[in-house]
Amino acid sequence: MPIANPVLLMQAIKDYLRHCPRAADSADGIAMWWLAPRGIHATPRRLALALRTLVRQRQLSAVRLPGGAVLYAAARIGAKQRSVRAARRRATCDVYSATTGHNRRT
């Protein structure tokens, strides 16, 4: 089972959030549901380092829940950035639809 380095982990987390921008989970959930299906495995220590780095870079938000667990999600962005990202996502979906024949927008 390969163990990913923090840079690979950060990229995989950002990729996941690009496709699922409203996703939120604990570190354990991220390891199990976001990374493991892609064949990416990491020690809790390396994952914690990657998550802390993304929070420091303001790419992730971290919210401590009443039970003590920390919930990670994409950092909130301004309205202008949000509209630019939405336009890019629509353009990507339109290209995908044109190349596959599917008429689906996400």
N, C-alpha and C positions, 0 to 999 in steps of 0.2 A: 504494500500500500504506500504510494508515494506521498511524501510530506512536502507541502508547498512552502515556499518562502513568503515572507510578509508582502513583498511587492506583487507576487502572483495572486495572493489572497486579496489584496486591495483591488486589483484589477478585476478579479472574478466577482467581488461584491459590487463594484461599480457597474459591471456588465449586467448583473442580475437586476439591479435597481433601474437601469436604463429600460429594461423590458418590463419590469413590475415596479413602477415608481411609487406606488402606495404601500409596498411591502414593509413590514416591520416585524422584528423577531428578536429573541434573546441570542446571546452568543452560541448557546447550544443549538437553538433552532436554526441559526444561520449555518452552522456546521452540518447539521443533519439535512436540512431542506434546500438550502441554497447552493452549498458547495459539494456535498457528497454525491448527488446525482450527476454532477459534471466530472466525477472522478477526482475531485480535489479534496485532500485530507490534510489536516494540520493539527498540531498539538494545541491544547487550550491556550498555552502561553503565546504561541505564534499568532493565533487568531486574535487574542486579546491585544497584542501589539499592533496588528493590522487595524483593528477596530479603533483603538486609541488614536492612531495616526490619522485615520479618516475623520474622526471627530475633531481633532486638532486642526485639520485642513478645512474644516467646516463643510465636508462633503456628506457627513453623517451627523445625525443628532442622536443623543443618548438621553433617555429618560429613565430615572430610577422609579420603579413601581413600589407601592406600599409594602409588598413582601420582601423587597430588597433586590429583586431581579432588575436588570437593566435592559430596556427595550431600545433597539437600534433601528433607525429608519433614515431615508434620504433626508438631508437637510432641506428645510423650506427655502424656496428661492423667490425672488421678486417676480412681479407680474410680467415684466418685459421678458425676463429670462424664460419664464414658464411658457409664454406664447411662442418664443423662438424654438424652444425644445419641442413643443407640441407640433409646430409646423414641420420640423425636421422628421419627427416620428411619422406624421401623416405622409410626408414625401416618401419615406422609406416603405411604408405600407403600400402606397400607390405603386411604387416600383415593383415590390414583391407581387402585388396583384397582377400587374401587367406581364410579368415574366412567368407566372404560374397559372394564370387564367382564373385565379380565385378573385372574387369580388368582395373582399372582406377588409374592413378597416378596424383597427384596434385602438 
